[in-house]
């Protein structure tokens, strides 16, 4: 048996987790906590101080590093779609964890128990997965496939999910170009456009993805990534509320 060289899926997902954690530390702890972004007048006063400007610079670094997470997880959503034996179970799992994550997501980002103005990224993943399922079911029917893409984008925008229609388009693009350099190039281009405010940093996610060896890896297991998302948001919320406000 030839040895597979490169980065396993679990390693790349852990990179995505680290990127996401750094990103959310910037949003939840620095922006919403230290800089008081929910109170524009107070935030303006803080940013006039040298300490405030330093924290703002630290936040920008966190947000730039955090741009790598979403492309990595969308890439593996597409991989998972192709490899899963039970698409219905996969979709239900996404729905379950999207619902479980919504409360800590709302608390962390808006400080409210329920905030219908913005939904967590697992809903985006769910709509993307359903769109890919529709594309597969309507193979060789271009018009129907376009309708599936429009429906997915529309659902993400109407529900105001994190990354919105872009998340659907990225998943569709990676699905249609799966395998080889075309997928990496298209993914990097789309991600650069989405993250233009942070100098296109999201495109860098496709550098480590280029070394993916096609193997899932064993540690830390599939459910770690689902559980980590709501858990870390809730922990960051608690840190902010008890130590920074």
ABEGO torsion letter per residue (X at the ends): XBBBBEBBAAAAAAAAAAAAAAAAAAAAAAAAAAAGAABAAAAAAAAABAAAAAAAAAAAAAAAAAAAAAAAAAAAAAAAAAABABAAAAAAAAAAAAAAAAAAAAAAAAGBABBAABBBAAAAAAAAAAAAAAAAAABGBAAAAAAAAAAAAAAAAAAGBBGEAAAAAAAAAAAAABEEAAAAAAAAAAAAAAAAAAGGAAAAAAAAAAABAGBAEAOAEAAAAAAAAAAAAAAAAAAAAAAAX
